Every structure is written in C-alpha cells, then in structure tokens.
Amino acid sequence: MASQLRLRSALALVTGAGSGIGRAVSVRLAGEGAAVAACDLDGAAAQETVRLLDGPPPGPHAAFQADVSEAGAARRLLEQVQARYSRPPSVVVSCAGITRDEFLLHLSEDDWDKVIAVNLKGIFLVTQAAAQALVSSGCHGSIINISSIVGKVGNVGQTNYAASKAGVIGLTQTAARELGRHGIRCNSVLPGFITTPMTQKVPQKVLDKVTGMIPMGHMGDPKDVADVVAFLASEDSGYITGASVEVTGGLFM
C-alpha cells in the first residue's frame, strides 16, 4: 500500500478488471486513492473485483460489463462511466486480452480475428473513446495499455497474440504523439511471464523452461505489473509518454 495516496482525486477505468493483471491493477489504484470503474466482459467477475476494493458499498467503485471489441459497447462504456461519476476517467488502463494459441501453419482465420479484435481493436476503441471524452471536457489524463514482451520478441504458437501486442505498442506511441498537446499521456506496459489465469493454461514443462531463462529466477506476480501501472497513472511519471515499460524479470532483454 502506498504511504501517500498519489491518485486521491483520480477516476480510473480498468478493462479486463475481472481477473489477473486487471484485478491487481484495480486493487492497486484503489489503494492509491482512485475511484475505480472496473470493467470486464464477465460482469460478475468485475463485481467480484469491486468487492475486493476498500470500503463497503455503495463506495466510490463500480463494476461495468462490456465487450471492448465492439465499437458501440466501448462508446457506451465511457458514457456509462461518465454518467455514474459526472466526469470522464482521468486514468484508463486497458488490460482486456485473450489468447487463441496455435502454430502459424495451422492458425485459423477465426482465431486470428478474435485475438486481434479484443487485444488490438479493443484497445484502439477504448483509447479513442477515452481520449475523445478527455479532450472534449478539457481534462488531462494518463492512458496505459497493457502490451506484452511477446509483442517485441515473438513467441512460438502466438502469431496472433504477438501481432496484436506489437500493434498495441505502435498504437500507444502514436496516440502519445497526437495527444500530448492535450495533456494526455499514453504509455504501454510489457509484462513477461506473470502468474495469471492466462499463464495457468501453459504446460508446466514450458513454464519451467521459461523460468530458467528469467535472470530473476521466477515468474512475476500481477502486483509487479500493477506497481508500474500505478506509477504511470500518477504525476510521479508526469514527463513520461510514449514509453514501453518492460516488467519481465529480465526475460528476453
């Protein structure tokens, strides 16, 4: 828990908030004093995350359900958050992501499309809707998009995932160039192998091999990513934009 509440007046929208990194980010930002709008495709999981946050209901935190890969849903999400809080979120963290792993030689078009739709198009839609809301209200903000170290170095069986996460880096850097004059910072975070429901699907022998390649000798915890997100959300990173911060324990450096 932070000794000083760096996000005391912030409203934070977190997508993919129902589990893994998104849940850890929600808990950390709430711990820093932010009101958290926790969104997930699984509305019940988002509500469970809100129950984990400080304070009895009805507190400052609220759960939302949305499919971020659908343009209308992303727009409605921002409208619902603004209706609930009477302002746009000043911190937006896109953690929603899926995998549909398969070797390139066998990867179906459908599994390509699904991963790109959620992991890349979804981040585009949420970033765009949030930026439009911030610019039209004249508010400053910090947009943080969760990419992956796989977006930089690739990974066997993850053509679609690697392409989507590489796209997130390029999208975020371009948004940073365009939105800086509006007082909106945009950064991406590149987790390595983090213990989440997503990595629990990976065979143990693969995890053992990966762990052997990590200089720090162990997989990361979602809290390790949440720490970096909290820093990027706060004014402690006020002159950082367009950055891609790796949280990998040194993997693939």
C-alpha positions as CSV (number, residue, x, y, z in Angstrom):
1,M,0.0,0.0,0.0
2,A,1.3,3.4,-0.9
3,S,2.3,5.7,2.0
4,Q,0.9,8.7,0.1
5,L,-2.3,8.4,-1.9
6,R,-1.0,9.5,-5.3
7,L,-4.3,9.1,-7.1
8,R,-6.6,10.6,-4.5
9,S,-8.7,12.7,-6.9
10,A,-8.5,10.3,-9.9
11,L,-11.2,8.2,-11.6
12,A,-9.7,5.1,-13.1
13,L,-11.3,2.9,-15.8
14,V,-9.7,-0.6,-15.9
15,T,-10.8,-3.1,-18.6
16,G,-10.1,-6.8,-18.1
17,A,-10.6,-6.0,-14.4
18,G,-12.2,-9.3,-13.6
19,S,-9.0,-11.3,-13.1
20,G,-5.2,-11.5,-13.4
21,I,-3.4,-8.2,-14.1
22,G,-6.6,-6.2,-14.5
23,R,-7.8,-7.2,-11.0
24,A,-4.4,-6.5,-9.4
25,V,-4.3,-3.1,-11.2
26,S,-7.8,-2.3,-9.8
27,V,-6.8,-3.1,-6.3
28,R,-3.6,-1.1,-6.5
29,L,-5.2,2.0,-8.0
30,A,-7.9,1.9,-5.3
31,G,-5.2,1.6,-2.7
32,E,-3.6,4.7,-4.1
33,G,-6.9,6.6,-3.6
34,A,-8.6,6.3,-7.0
35,A,-12.2,5.6,-7.6
36,V,-12.2,2.5,-9.9
37,A,-14.6,1.7,-12.7
38,A,-13.9,-2.0,-13.1
39,C,-15.0,-3.4,-16.5
40,D,-14.9,-6.9,-17.8
41,L,-16.7,-9.0,-20.4
42,D,-17.6,-11.1,-17.4
43,G,-19.8,-8.7,-15.4
44,A,-19.9,-11.0,-12.3
45,A,-16.1,-11.1,-12.3
46,A,-16.0,-7.3,-12.4
47,Q,-18.4,-7.1,-9.5
48,E,-16.2,-9.6,-7.6
49,T,-13.2,-7.3,-8.2
50,V,-15.2,-4.3,-6.8
51,R,-16.0,-6.3,-3.7
52,L,-12.2,-6.7,-3.1
53,L,-11.6,-2.9,-3.2
54,D,-11.6,-0.9,0.0
55,G,-14.8,0.3,1.6
56,P,-18.3,-1.0,2.0
57,P,-20.8,-0.5,-0.8
58,P,-22.0,1.9,-2.1
59,G,-18.4,3.1,-2.2
60,P,-16.6,5.0,-4.9
61,H,-16.0,1.9,-7.0
62,A,-18.4,0.4,-9.6
63,A,-18.5,-2.6,-11.9
64,F,-19.3,-2.4,-15.7
65,Q,-19.8,-5.1,-18.3
66,A,-18.7,-4.5,-21.9
67,D,-17.2,-6.3,-24.9
68,V,-14.4,-3.8,-25.8
69,S,-14.0,-5.3,-29.3
70,E,-17.4,-3.8,-30.2
71,A,-17.3,-0.1,-31.1
72,G,-20.8,0.7,-29.8
73,A,-20.0,-1.1,-26.5
74,A,-16.8,0.8,-26.0
75,R,-18.6,4.1,-26.5
76,R,-21.4,3.1,-24.2
77,L,-18.9,2.1,-21.6
78,L,-17.4,5.6,-21.5
79,E,-20.9,7.1,-21.4
80,Q,-21.9,4.9,-18.5
81,V,-18.8,5.7,-16.6
82,Q,-19.3,9.5,-17.2
83,A,-23.0,9.1,-16.2
84,R,-22.0,7.4,-12.9
85,Y,-19.2,9.8,-11.9
86,S,-20.2,13.0,-13.8
87,R,-16.7,13.1,-15.4
88,P,-14.5,11.1,-17.8
89,P,-11.9,8.8,-16.3
90,S,-8.5,10.5,-15.9
91,V,-6.7,7.2,-15.8
92,V,-7.6,4.5,-18.4
93,V,-5.9,1.1,-18.2
94,S,-6.7,-1.4,-20.9
95,C,-5.9,-4.9,-19.6
96,A,-8.6,-6.9,-21.6
97,G,-6.9,-9.6,-23.6
98,I,-7.3,-13.2,-24.8
99,T,-5.1,-15.9,-26.3
100,R,-6.0,-18.5,-29.1
101,D,-2.6,-20.2,-29.4
102,E,-1.7,-22.3,-32.5
103,F,1.3,-22.7,-34.7
104,L,1.3,-20.4,-37.8
105,L,0.9,-23.4,-40.1
106,H,-2.4,-24.3,-38.5
107,L,-3.7,-21.0,-37.2
108,S,-7.3,-20.4,-38.3
109,E,-8.5,-17.1,-39.6
110,D,-11.2,-17.0,-36.9
111,D,-8.6,-17.4,-34.1
112,W,-6.5,-14.6,-35.8
113,D,-9.6,-12.3,-36.0
114,K,-10.7,-12.9,-32.4
115,V,-7.4,-12.1,-30.8
116,I,-6.8,-9.0,-33.0
117,A,-10.4,-7.9,-32.2
118,V,-10.0,-8.0,-28.4
119,N,-6.3,-7.3,-27.9
120,L,-5.7,-4.6,-30.6
121,K,-9.0,-3.3,-31.9
122,G,-10.4,-3.2,-28.3
123,I,-7.5,-1.1,-27.1
124,F,-8.0,1.2,-30.1
125,L,-11.7,1.6,-29.3
126,V,-11.2,2.2,-25.6
127,T,-8.2,4.6,-26.1
128,Q,-10.1,6.6,-28.7
129,A,-13.4,6.8,-26.7
130,A,-11.4,7.8,-23.6
131,A,-9.3,10.4,-25.4
132,Q,-12.4,11.9,-27.0
133,A,-14.1,12.2,-23.6
134,L,-11.0,13.8,-22.1
135,V,-10.3,16.2,-24.9
136,S,-14.0,17.4,-25.1
137,S,-14.1,18.0,-21.4
138,G,-10.6,19.7,-21.3
139,C,-9.3,17.2,-18.8
140,H,-5.7,15.9,-18.6
141,G,-5.2,12.1,-18.3
142,S,-3.0,9.1,-18.4
143,I,-3.8,6.2,-20.8
144,I,-1.9,2.9,-20.0
145,N,-2.2,0.0,-22.4
146,I,-1.1,-3.5,-21.5
147,S,1.0,-5.0,-24.3
148,S,3.4,-7.9,-23.8
149,I,7.1,-8.7,-24.1
150,V,5.9,-11.1,-26.8
151,G,5.0,-8.1,-28.9
152,K,8.7,-7.3,-29.1
153,V,10.3,-10.7,-29.5
154,G,7.5,-13.0,-30.7
155,N,6.7,-16.4,-29.2
156,V,6.2,-19.9,-30.7
157,G,2.5,-20.6,-31.2
158,Q,1.4,-17.0,-30.7
159,T,1.5,-15.4,-34.2
160,N,-1.9,-13.7,-33.5
161,Y,-1.1,-12.7,-29.9
162,A,2.4,-11.3,-30.7
163,A,1.0,-9.3,-33.7
164,S,-1.8,-7.9,-31.5
165,K,0.6,-6.9,-28.7
166,A,3.1,-5.3,-31.2
167,G,0.2,-3.3,-32.6
168,V,-0.6,-2.0,-29.1
169,I,3.0,-0.6,-28.8
170,G,2.7,1.2,-32.1
171,L,-0.8,2.4,-31.4
172,T,0.2,3.8,-28.0
173,Q,3.3,5.6,-29.3
174,T,1.2,7.3,-32.0
175,A,-1.5,8.2,-29.5
176,A,1.2,9.7,-27.3
177,R,2.4,11.9,-30.2
178,E,-1.1,13.1,-31.0
179,L,-2.5,13.6,-27.5
180,G,0.5,15.2,-25.7
181,R,-0.7,18.7,-26.6
182,H,-4.0,17.9,-24.9
183,G,-2.2,17.0,-21.7
184,I,-2.9,13.3,-22.2
185,R,0.0,10.8,-21.6
186,C,0.0,7.4,-23.3
187,N,2.3,4.6,-22.3
188,S,2.4,0.8,-22.6
189,V,3.5,-1.9,-20.2
190,L,5.1,-5.1,-21.4
191,P,4.7,-7.9,-18.9
192,G,6.8,-11.0,-19.3
193,F,5.6,-14.3,-17.8
194,I,3.2,-13.4,-15.0
195,T,1.2,-15.8,-12.8
196,T,-2.3,-15.3,-14.1
197,P,-5.3,-17.4,-15.3
198,M,-3.8,-16.9,-18.8
199,T,-0.4,-18.5,-18.0
200,Q,-2.0,-21.2,-15.9
201,K,-3.1,-22.7,-19.3
202,V,0.6,-23.1,-20.3
203,P,2.1,-26.6,-19.8
204,Q,4.3,-26.9,-16.6
205,K,7.3,-28.1,-18.6
206,V,7.1,-24.9,-20.7
207,L,6.8,-22.7,-17.6
208,D,9.8,-24.5,-16.1
209,K,11.8,-23.8,-19.2
210,V,10.8,-20.1,-19.3
211,T,11.6,-19.7,-15.6
212,G,15.1,-21.0,-16.3
213,M,15.5,-18.1,-18.8
214,I,14.5,-15.4,-16.4
215,P,17.5,-13.7,-14.8
216,M,15.5,-13.1,-11.6
217,G,14.7,-16.8,-11.4
218,H,10.9,-16.7,-11.0
219,M,7.7,-15.7,-12.8
220,G,6.2,-12.3,-12.0
221,D,3.1,-11.5,-9.9
222,P,0.3,-9.4,-11.2
223,K,1.2,-6.9,-8.4
224,D,4.6,-6.3,-10.1
225,V,2.7,-5.0,-13.2
226,A,0.2,-3.1,-11.0
227,D,3.1,-1.2,-9.3
228,V,4.3,0.1,-12.7
229,V,0.8,1.0,-13.8
230,A,0.2,3.0,-10.6
231,F,3.5,4.9,-11.3
232,L,2.4,5.7,-14.9
233,A,-1.1,6.7,-13.7
234,S,0.4,9.2,-11.2
235,E,2.1,12.5,-11.5
236,D,5.3,10.8,-10.5
237,S,5.6,10.0,-14.2
238,G,4.4,13.4,-15.4
239,Y,7.1,13.7,-18.1
240,I,6.8,10.2,-19.4
241,T,4.8,9.5,-22.5
242,G,5.2,7.1,-25.5
243,A,7.2,4.7,-23.3
244,S,7.1,0.9,-23.3
245,V,8.0,-0.3,-19.8
246,E,9.1,-4.0,-19.6
247,V,8.1,-5.9,-16.5
248,T,9.8,-9.2,-17.2
249,G,12.4,-10.0,-14.5
250,G,14.9,-9.5,-17.3
251,L,13.5,-12.1,-19.7
252,F,14.5,-11.5,-23.4
253,M,16.5,-8.4,-22.5
